[in-house]
């Protein structure tokens, strides 16, 4: 990935102000500078895609542990693991918000530059799809958010209103319908596209799959609209194979390292972040062949081995143990050593070493998830197939539920190999076939099966924002809340992220109106579609 030079200091429209220097024009004016009329808007697409794809602590600190995909005894992770604010946890409220709106700013500028230019028609429509992709993550996590006035700082709107989530969803579906239908594979595609290398046919399938996902969020609050657009998406043509997966590979050599890997390679994170017991227990109970693809334990005994970030661990499936959420290393009644089924510490390897209390618990595989060149997977064919399976289970015209479900199981396991440029998390094809054959969709438990698999797939691909959203929508899997002193939710699993704490000062009137509209700015408030 090459670094790209933006023609001007872009103004972040909805939420934050970029750090342009004073006297920008005087300092930067030169006869060779580029201008809007000369700048190729394609270049903004790759910057936007990469920025949005990055997550790291945006989702690891809270969402990954709310859904019991990951677990940690480390105090900083008490924010998500135990529902107890720790460290500078409140500063992380803004991570998904700022990342999403930062990516949106680039898309807005790209669309402005492409507007009215026929040669950029596909780029413009791809931009509309990206805009929905980005804003959905924001509104799903926070609720009401700037949308209709987002990105209009150049027009003087620096304190945008917060649109109601229902209105955002209505417009997202309309935008997707128009933009996706307008894509034309006979015309030039995007030339700086990190998802598909400019393949317009794949963009069309992404557009319809995203329409499906947006529609299915409405199953609790507006099933008629959900059905209408799910059926439209299926008729239009959703993703057809894992080649359609939307993902962005990191490029560490050029300064674009994967943020998840960067986080996991921090000494404390590597030592104390583990796969959660809820997830690993489920995978092992179903003989899921993904266990050895995603999990490992330290290759040796003791503290030094447990902290070794250069040596791959042991990924034998039978040795993997998930760590329960809600424990610490403080030596009290909540110490991990008091957890039911605690496997014990690995002993010190020598006289200068120490024991490792977490050494027998499974961590994300080093070569898979701590690879700075690994992929950020954004939306997959398997997820699309699971949503079609659910729609069909509900009696909607989206094909055969059992077929979609079997397709999803196969795709979800194959997708893991896409996490790295050189496949590492490879699941044996025979193991996949056996699992699919022995785990058919059962009508009586179909919604539970489909959405539990959605949970597994999005946890395994580190797409925890999506895991959290679909868990709230579907209610599956059924999770038991963590009990721990000093919680910010009174013992319930959170339902949303509070707004960034700076909004009360930077956009006070609209922030206060949004808080009133949604029923309070806290972790337990439910967004509109989560009823």
VEXLUMNU-577923 format. One record per residue (C-alpha): residue number from 1; residue in one letter; y, z, x. Coordinates in nm, 2 decimals. Layout:
 pos code      y      z      x
 NUM    a      Y      Z      X
...
# end
This chain:
 pos code      y      z      x
   1    x   0.00   0.00   0.00
   2    x   0.33  -0.10   0.15
   3    x   0.64   0.10   0.10
   4    x   0.89  -0.08  -0.12
   5    x   1.27  -0.09  -0.10
   6    x   1.44  -0.03  -0.43
   7    x   1.77  -0.23  -0.47
   8    x   1.97   0.07  -0.58
   9    x   1.95   0.45  -0.63
  10    x   1.78   0.46  -0.97
  11    x   1.92   0.71  -1.22
  12    x   1.65   0.93  -1.38
  13    x   1.74   0.90  -1.74
  14    x   1.58   1.17  -1.94
  15    x   1.53   1.48  -1.74
  16    x   1.65   1.51  -1.39
  17    x   1.90   1.37  -1.15
  18    x   1.81   1.19  -0.83
  19    x   1.98   1.29  -0.50
  20    x   2.20   0.99  -0.43
  21    x   2.45   1.06  -0.15
  22    x   2.82   1.08  -0.20
  23    x   3.01   0.76  -0.13
  24    x   2.69   0.57  -0.18
  25    x   2.86   0.23  -0.21
  26    x   3.08   0.28   0.10
  27    x   2.79   0.39   0.31
  28    x   2.54   0.13   0.20
  29    x   2.75  -0.18   0.13
  30    x   2.66  -0.47   0.36
  31    x   2.65  -0.84   0.33
  32    x   2.27  -0.85   0.32
  33    x   2.21  -0.60   0.04
  34    x   2.00  -0.70  -0.25
  35    x   2.12  -0.69  -0.61
  36    x   1.97  -0.67  -0.96
  37    x   1.99  -1.05  -0.99
  38    x   1.79  -1.10  -0.67
  39    x   1.55  -0.81  -0.69
  40    x   1.20  -0.89  -0.80
  41    x   1.11  -0.63  -1.08
  42    x   0.74  -0.66  -1.00
  43    x   0.79  -0.43  -0.70
  44    x   0.88  -0.14  -0.94
  45    x   0.54  -0.16  -1.11
  46    x   0.34  -0.04  -0.81
  47    x   0.58   0.24  -0.74
  48    x   0.56   0.35  -1.10
  49    x   0.18   0.33  -1.12
  50    x   0.13   0.53  -0.80
  51    x   0.38   0.80  -0.90
  52    x   0.21   0.84  -1.24
  53    x  -0.14   0.84  -1.10
  54    x  -0.07   1.13  -0.87
  55    x  -0.14   1.48  -1.02
  56    x  -0.25   1.74  -0.77
  57    x  -0.11   2.08  -0.87
  58    x   0.04   1.92  -1.18
  59    x  -0.30   1.98  -1.34
  60    x  -0.51   2.17  -1.10
  61    x  -0.32   2.50  -1.13
  62    x  -0.34   2.52  -1.51
  63    x  -0.52   2.25  -1.71
  64    x  -0.83   2.22  -1.49
  65    x  -0.91   2.59  -1.55
  66    x  -0.80   2.61  -1.91
  67    x  -1.08   2.36  -1.99
  68    x  -1.32   2.55  -1.75
  69    x  -1.38   2.25  -1.53
  70    x  -1.27   2.44  -1.22
  71    x  -1.26   2.81  -1.14
  72    x  -1.09   3.02  -0.88
  73    x  -1.06   3.38  -0.76
  74    x  -0.74   3.30  -0.57
  75    x  -0.43   3.48  -0.71
  76    x  -0.22   3.16  -0.73
  77    x  -0.48   3.01  -0.96
  78    x  -0.46   3.30  -1.20
  79    x  -0.21   3.09  -1.38
  80    x  -0.49   2.87  -1.53
  81    x  -0.80   3.06  -1.45
  82    x  -0.70   3.39  -1.61
  83    x  -0.39   3.30  -1.82
  84    x  -0.19   3.53  -1.60
  85    x   0.13   3.40  -1.43
  86    x   0.11   3.43  -1.06
  87    x   0.31   3.31  -0.76
  88    x   0.58   3.07  -0.87
  89    x   0.37   2.96  -1.16
  90    x   0.67   2.89  -1.39
  91    x   0.79   2.63  -1.15
  92    x   0.48   2.42  -1.23
  93    x   0.57   2.39  -1.59
  94    x   0.78   2.09  -1.49
  95    x   0.53   1.91  -1.28
  96    x   0.38   1.68  -1.54
  97    x   0.72   1.64  -1.71
  98    x   0.90   1.53  -1.40
  99    x   0.62   1.31  -1.27
 100    x   0.59   1.13  -1.60
 101    x   0.96   1.08  -1.65
 102    x   1.00   0.97  -1.29
 103    x   0.74   0.70  -1.34
 104    x   0.91   0.61  -1.67
 105    x   1.24   0.56  -1.50
 106    x   1.09   0.30  -1.28
 107    x   0.93   0.12  -1.57
 108    x   1.25   0.13  -1.76
 109    x   1.43  -0.04  -1.47
 110    x   1.15  -0.29  -1.43
 111    x   1.18  -0.39  -1.80
 112    x   1.56  -0.41  -1.78
 113    x   1.53  -0.65  -1.49
 114    x   1.26  -0.86  -1.66
 115    x   1.44  -0.87  -2.00
 116    x   1.52  -1.22  -2.12
 117    x   1.34  -1.39  -1.83
 118    x   1.03  -1.59  -1.95
 119    x   0.87  -1.58  -1.61
 120    x   0.84  -1.21  -1.64
 121    x   0.71  -1.19  -2.00
 122    x   0.37  -1.05  -1.91
 123    x   0.53  -0.80  -1.67
 124    x   0.76  -0.69  -1.95
 125    x   0.47  -0.64  -2.19
 126    x   0.27  -0.46  -1.93
 127    x   0.57  -0.23  -1.89
 128    x   0.55  -0.15  -2.25
 129    x   0.19  -0.05  -2.22
 130    x   0.27   0.16  -1.91
 131    x   0.55   0.33  -2.10
 132    x   0.31   0.44  -2.38
 133    x   0.05   0.55  -2.11
 134    x   0.31   0.77  -1.95
 135    x   0.48   0.92  -2.25
 136    x   0.15   1.00  -2.42
 137    x   0.06   1.24  -2.13
 138    x   0.40   1.41  -2.16
 139    x   0.41   1.45  -2.53
 140    x   0.04   1.56  -2.55
 141    x   0.11   1.84  -2.30
 142    x   0.45   1.96  -2.43
 143    x   0.50   1.83  -2.79
 144    x   0.84   1.70  -2.89
 145    x   1.01   1.51  -2.60
 146    x   1.28   1.26  -2.51
 147    x   1.17   0.92  -2.62
 148    x   1.42   0.71  -2.81
 149    x   1.70   0.81  -2.58
 150    x   1.49   0.84  -2.26
 151    x   1.60   0.63  -1.97
 152    x   1.96   0.57  -2.09
 153    x   2.16   0.76  -1.83
 154    x   2.33   0.43  -1.73
 155    x   2.46   0.41  -2.09
 156    x   2.60   0.76  -2.06
 157    x   2.31   0.95  -2.23
 158    x   2.23   1.23  -1.99
 159    x   2.12   1.49  -2.25
 160    x   1.87   1.30  -2.47
 161    x   1.74   1.43  -2.80
 162    x   1.38   1.54  -2.82
 163    x   1.20   1.31  -3.06
 164    x   0.94   1.47  -3.29
 165    x   0.58   1.40  -3.17
 166    x   0.49   1.23  -3.50
 167    x   0.77   0.98  -3.45
 168    x   0.67   0.92  -3.09
 169    x   0.31   0.85  -3.20
 170    x   0.42   0.61  -3.47
 171    x   0.64   0.42  -3.23
 172    x   0.37   0.42  -2.95
 173    x   0.12   0.25  -3.18
 174    x   0.38  -0.01  -3.28
 175    x   0.48  -0.08  -2.92
 176    x   0.12  -0.12  -2.82
 177    x   0.04  -0.36  -3.11
 178    x   0.33  -0.58  -3.02
 179    x   0.31  -0.58  -2.64
 180    x  -0.07  -0.62  -2.62
 181    x  -0.08  -0.91  -2.86
 182    x   0.20  -1.08  -2.67
 183    x   0.02  -1.08  -2.33
 184    x  -0.07  -1.43  -2.24
 185    x  -0.33  -1.50  -1.97
 186    x  -0.21  -1.85  -1.93
 187    x   0.12  -1.72  -1.78
 188    x   0.19  -1.54  -1.46
 189    x   0.07  -1.18  -1.44
 190    x   0.23  -0.89  -1.24
 191    x   0.23  -0.95  -0.87
 192    x   0.25  -0.59  -0.75
 193    x  -0.01  -0.44  -0.98
 194    x  -0.22  -0.15  -0.85
 195    x  -0.44  -0.13  -1.16
 196    x  -0.57  -0.49  -1.19
 197    x  -0.41  -0.71  -0.93
 198    x  -0.23  -0.90  -1.20
 199    x  -0.53  -0.98  -1.42
 200    x  -0.37  -1.02  -1.76
 201    x  -0.70  -1.02  -1.95
 202    x  -0.77  -0.67  -1.81
 203    x  -0.42  -0.55  -1.91
 204    x  -0.49  -0.67  -2.26
 205    x  -0.81  -0.47  -2.28
 206    x  -0.62  -0.17  -2.14
 207    x  -0.36  -0.21  -2.41
 208    x  -0.61  -0.21  -2.69
 209    x  -0.81   0.08  -2.54
 210    x  -0.49   0.28  -2.51
 211    x  -0.41   0.19  -2.87
 212    x  -0.76   0.34  -2.96
 213    x  -0.69   0.66  -2.76
 214    x  -0.34   0.70  -2.93
 215    x  -0.50   0.64  -3.27
 216    x  -0.78   0.89  -3.21
 217    x  -0.54   1.17  -3.13
 218    x  -0.44   1.16  -3.50
 219    x  -0.78   1.24  -3.65
 220    x  -0.67   1.59  -3.75
 221    x  -0.33   1.50  -3.89
 222    x  -0.34   1.14  -4.01
 223    x  -0.70   1.00  -4.03
 224    x  -0.59   0.69  -4.23
 225    x  -0.36   0.58  -3.95
 226    x  -0.62   0.67  -3.69
 227    x  -0.87   0.45  -3.86
 228    x  -0.63   0.16  -3.91
 229    x  -0.54   0.14  -3.54
 230    x  -0.88   0.22  -3.41
 231    x  -1.02  -0.07  -3.60
 232    x  -0.73  -0.29  -3.48
 233    x  -0.80  -0.19  -3.12
 234    x  -1.17  -0.27  -3.15
 235    x  -1.10  -0.61  -3.31
 236    x  -0.85  -0.68  -3.04
 237    x  -1.09  -0.61  -2.76
 238    x  -1.12  -0.29  -2.57
 239    x  -1.25  -0.23  -2.21
 240    x  -1.58  -0.41  -2.15
 241    x  -1.71  -0.26  -1.82
 242    x  -1.62  -0.02  -1.55
 243    x  -1.43  -0.31  -1.38
 244    x  -1.17  -0.24  -1.64
 245    x  -1.11   0.12  -1.53
 246    x  -0.75   0.19  -1.46
 247    x  -0.72   0.36  -1.12
 248    x  -0.51   0.38  -0.81
 249    x  -0.65   0.43  -0.46
 250    x  -0.47   0.65  -0.22
 251    x  -0.34   0.50   0.11
 252    x  -0.31   0.79   0.35
 253    x  -0.23   0.58   0.66
 254    x   0.09   0.45   0.49
 255    x   0.20   0.79   0.35
 256    x   0.04   0.76   0.00
 257    x  -0.23   1.03   0.02
 258    x  -0.41   1.14  -0.29
 259    x  -0.24   1.46  -0.42
 260    x  -0.57   1.61  -0.55
 261    x  -0.71   1.58  -0.20
 262    x  -0.40   1.72  -0.04
 263    x  -0.42   2.03  -0.26
 264    x  -0.79   2.09  -0.21
 265    x  -0.75   2.07   0.17
 266    x  -0.51   2.36   0.17
 267    x  -0.70   2.64   0.33
 268    x  -0.69   2.88   0.04
 269    x  -0.77   2.61  -0.22
 270    x  -1.06   2.48  -0.02
 271    x  -1.20   2.83   0.03
 272    x  -1.16   2.95  -0.33
 273    x  -1.16   2.66  -0.58
 274    x  -1.50   2.60  -0.73
 275    x  -1.66   2.41  -1.01
 276    x  -1.67   2.63  -1.32
 277    x  -1.99   2.79  -1.44
 278    x  -1.93   2.64  -1.79
 279    x  -1.94   2.28  -1.65
 280    x  -2.22   2.32  -1.40
 281    x  -2.44   2.52  -1.64
 282    x  -2.41   2.24  -1.90
 283    x  -2.49   1.97  -1.65
 284    x  -2.80   2.15  -1.52
 285    x  -2.92   2.24  -1.87
 286    x  -2.93   1.87  -1.96
 287    x  -3.07   1.76  -1.62
 288    x  -2.77   1.55  -1.56
 289    x  -2.80   1.35  -1.24
 290    x  -2.42   1.38  -1.17
 291    x  -2.46   1.73  -1.03
 292    x  -2.55   1.62  -0.68
 293    x  -2.29   1.35  -0.69
 294    x  -2.00   1.58  -0.75
 295    x  -2.10   1.93  -0.62
 296    x  -2.20   2.09  -0.30
 297    x  -2.23   2.43  -0.13
 298    x  -2.12   2.52   0.22
 299    x  -2.36   2.39   0.48
 300    x  -2.38   2.72   0.66
 301    x  -2.35   3.10   0.61
 302    x  -2.04   3.31   0.66
 303    x  -1.66   3.28   0.64
 304    x  -1.62   3.01   0.90
 305    x  -1.87   2.78   0.73
 306    x  -1.71   2.84   0.39
 307    x  -1.37   2.74   0.53
 308    x  -1.49   2.44   0.73
 309    x  -1.30   2.14   0.59
 310    x  -1.46   1.89   0.82
 311    x  -1.83   1.93   0.76
 312    x  -1.99   1.80   0.43
 313    x  -2.18   2.06   0.23
 314    x  -2.53   2.06   0.08
 315    x  -2.54   1.87  -0.25
 316    x  -2.90   1.94  -0.36
 317    x  -2.88   1.97  -0.74
 318    x  -3.10   2.28  -0.77
 319    x  -2.88   2.48  -0.53
 320    x  -2.56   2.42  -0.72
 321    x  -2.41   2.72  -0.90
 322    x  -2.08   2.72  -1.10
 323    x  -1.84   3.01  -1.07
 324    x  -1.74   3.19  -1.39
 325    x  -1.37   3.19  -1.47
 326    x  -1.18   3.51  -1.49
 327    x  -1.28   3.69  -1.17
 328    x  -1.10   3.78  -0.85
 329    x  -1.16   3.93  -0.50
 330    x  -0.97   4.25  -0.56
 331    x  -1.27   4.49  -0.55
 332    x  -1.22   4.62  -0.90
 333    x  -1.42   4.56  -1.22
 334    x  -1.30   4.20  -1.23
 335    x  -1.42   4.13  -0.87
 336    x  -1.65   3.83  -0.85
 337    x  -1.93   4.05  -0.72
 338    x  -1.94   4.21  -1.07
 339    x  -1.99   3.88  -1.25
 340    x  -2.32   3.85  -1.43
 341    x  -2.56   3.64  -1.22
 342    x  -2.36   3.68  -0.91
 343    x  -2.56   3.50  -0.64
 344    x  -2.44   3.72  -0.36
 345    x  -2.23   3.64  -0.05
 346    x  -2.35   3.43   0.24
 347    x  -2.39   3.66   0.54
 348    x  -2.18   3.64   0.85
 349    x  -2.32   3.38   1.09
 350    x  -2.25   3.59   1.40
 351    x  -2.08   3.90   1.52
 352    x  -1.73   3.74   1.51
 353    x  -1.78   3.60   1.17
 354    x  -1.75   3.76   0.82
 355    x  -1.95   3.72   0.50
 356    x  -1.83   3.46   0.24
 357    x  -1.83   3.60  -0.12
 358    x  -1.80   3.25  -0.27
 359    x  -2.03   3.07  -0.02
 360    x  -2.31   3.01  -0.27
 361    x  -2.08   2.88  -0.55
 362    x  -2.04   2.50  -0.58
 363    x  -1.72   2.33  -0.47
 364    x  -1.61   1.97  -0.54
 365    x  -1.78   1.76  -0.27
 366    x  -1.57   1.73   0.04
 367    x  -1.62   1.36   0.11
 368    x  -1.55   1.27  -0.26
 369    x  -1.26   1.48  -0.37
 370    x  -1.10   1.58  -0.04
 371    x  -1.07   1.22   0.07
 372    x  -0.70   1.14   0.10
 373    x  -0.77   0.78   0.03
 374    x  -0.96   0.86  -0.29
 375    x  -0.88   0.71  -0.63
 376    x  -0.67   0.87  -0.91
 377    x  -0.87   0.76  -1.21
 378    x  -0.64   0.72  -1.51
 379    x  -0.84   0.57  -1.80
 380    x  -1.20   0.44  -1.81
 381    x  -1.43   0.21  -2.00
 382    x  -1.65   0.51  -2.06
 383    x  -1.37   0.70  -2.23
 384    x  -1.29   0.40  -2.45
 385    x  -1.66   0.37  -2.55
 386    x  -1.68   0.74  -2.64
 387    x  -1.37   0.70  -2.86
 388    x  -1.53   0.40  -3.03
 389    x  -1.85   0.60  -3.08
 390    x  -1.66   0.87  -3.25
 391    x  -1.47   0.63  -3.47
 392    x  -1.80   0.46  -3.57
 393    x  -1.95   0.81  -3.64
 394    x  -1.66   0.86  -3.88
 395    x  -1.77   0.54  -4.06
 396    x  -1.49   0.32  -3.93
 397    x  -1.55  -0.05  -3.84
 398    x  -1.58  -0.01  -3.46
 399    x  -1.94  -0.11  -3.39
 400    x  -2.25   0.10  -3.35
 401    x  -2.20   0.46  -3.25
 402    x  -2.53   0.50  -3.07
 403    x  -2.47   0.18  -2.86
 404    x  -2.12   0.29  -2.76
 405    x  -2.24   0.63  -2.66
 406    x  -2.52   0.49  -2.44
 407    x  -2.28   0.25  -2.28
 408    x  -2.05   0.55  -2.21
 409    x  -2.31   0.76  -2.05
 410    x  -2.41   0.48  -1.81
 411    x  -2.04   0.39  -1.74
 412    x  -1.94   0.75  -1.68
 413    x  -2.21   0.80  -1.41
 414    x  -2.13   0.46  -1.25
 415    x  -1.76   0.53  -1.25
 416    x  -1.80   0.82  -1.00
 417    x  -1.87   0.56  -0.73
 418    x  -1.52   0.43  -0.78
 419    x  -1.36   0.76  -0.66
 420    x  -1.38   0.64  -0.30
 421    x  -1.32   0.30  -0.14
 422    x  -1.67   0.33   0.01
 423    x  -1.89   0.47  -0.27
 424    x  -2.01   0.82  -0.20
 425    x  -2.06   0.98  -0.54
 426    x  -2.33   0.74  -0.63
 427    x  -2.58   0.83  -0.91
 428    x  -2.92   0.67  -0.88
 429    x  -2.96   0.39  -1.13
 430    x  -3.31   0.51  -1.23
 431    x  -3.17   0.86  -1.29
 432    x  -2.90   0.71  -1.51
 433    x  -3.15   0.50  -1.71
 434    x  -3.37   0.81  -1.76
 435    x  -3.08   1.03  -1.87
 436    x  -2.95   0.77  -2.12
 437    x  -3.30   0.71  -2.26
 438    x  -3.36   1.09  -2.31
 439    x  -3.02   1.17  -2.45
 440    x  -2.96   0.95  -2.75
 441    x  -2.68   1.01  -2.99
 442    x  -2.80   1.23  -3.28
 443    x  -2.60   1.18  -3.61
 444    x  -2.61   1.55  -3.69
 445    x  -2.45   1.65  -3.36
 446    x  -2.27   1.32  -3.27
 447    x  -1.91   1.46  -3.26
 448    x  -2.02   1.74  -3.03
 449    x  -2.22   1.51  -2.80
 450    x  -1.95   1.25  -2.78
 451    x  -1.66   1.49  -2.70
 452    x  -1.87   1.71  -2.47
 453    x  -1.94   1.40  -2.27
 454    x  -1.57   1.31  -2.27
 455    x  -1.51   1.66  -2.12
 456    x  -1.77   1.60  -1.85
 457    x  -1.64   1.26  -1.76
 458    x  -1.28   1.36  -1.74
 459    x  -1.35   1.67  -1.54
 460    x  -1.57   1.48  -1.30
 461    x  -1.29   1.23  -1.24
 462    x  -1.03   1.50  -1.21
 463    x  -0.84   1.37  -1.51
 464    x  -0.78   1.72  -1.65
 465    x  -0.47   1.63  -1.85
 466    x  -0.69   1.41  -2.06
 467    x  -0.97   1.67  -2.07
 468    x  -0.72   1.93  -2.21
 469    x  -0.58   1.69  -2.47
 470    x  -0.92   1.58  -2.60
 471    x  -1.06   1.93  -2.61
 472    x  -0.77   2.04  -2.82
 473    x  -0.81   1.75  -3.06
 474    x  -1.19   1.77  -3.09
 475    x  -1.27   2.13  -3.04
 476    x  -1.57   2.04  -2.81
 477    x  -1.71   2.18  -2.61
 478    x  -1.67   2.53  -2.76
 479    x  -1.52   2.74  -2.49
 480    x  -1.51   3.11  -2.46
 481    x  -1.17   3.24  -2.36
 482    x  -1.13   3.45  -2.05
 483    x  -1.05   3.82  -2.08
 484    x  -0.83   3.96  -1.81
 485    x  -0.54   4.21  -1.79
 486    x  -0.18   4.09  -1.84
 487    x  -0.25   3.76  -2.00
 488    x   0.03   3.54  -2.14
 489    x  -0.18   3.43  -2.45
 490    x  -0.34   3.76  -2.57
 491    x  -0.68   3.63  -2.49
 492    x  -0.68   3.28  -2.63
 493    x  -0.70   2.95  -2.44
 494    x  -0.36   2.79  -2.42
 495    x  -0.27   2.50  -2.64
 496    x   0.03   2.35  -2.46
 497    x   0.25   2.38  -2.15
 498    x   0.59   2.54  -2.20
 499    x   0.89   2.31  -2.13
 500    x   1.04   2.31  -1.78
 501    x   1.25   2.62  -1.74
 502    x   1.55   2.42  -1.63
 503    x   1.59   2.25  -1.96
 504    x   1.76   2.55  -2.12
 505    x   2.05   2.49  -1.88
 506    x   2.05   2.12  -1.84
 507    x   1.99   2.01  -2.20
 508    x   2.04   2.33  -2.39
 509    x   2.13   2.21  -2.74
 510    x   1.85   1.96  -2.76
 511    x   1.60   2.19  -2.59
 512    x   1.68   2.47  -2.84
 513    x   1.64   2.22  -3.13
 514    x   1.30   2.12  -3.00
 515    x   1.18   2.48  -2.96
 516    x   1.28   2.55  -3.32
 517    x   1.11   2.23  -3.43
 518    x   0.77   2.30  -3.26
 519    x   0.77   2.67  -3.35
 520    x   0.83   2.83  -3.01
 521    x   0.82   2.74  -2.65
 522    x   0.51   2.92  -2.54
 523    x   0.15   2.85  -2.44
 524    x   0.00   2.92  -2.78
 525    x   0.22   2.68  -2.98
 526    x   0.03   2.38  -3.11
 527    x   0.16   2.03  -3.08
 528    x   0.19   1.83  -3.40
 529    x  -0.15   1.65  -3.38
 530    x  -0.33   1.98  -3.28
 531    x  -0.37   2.14  -3.62
# end
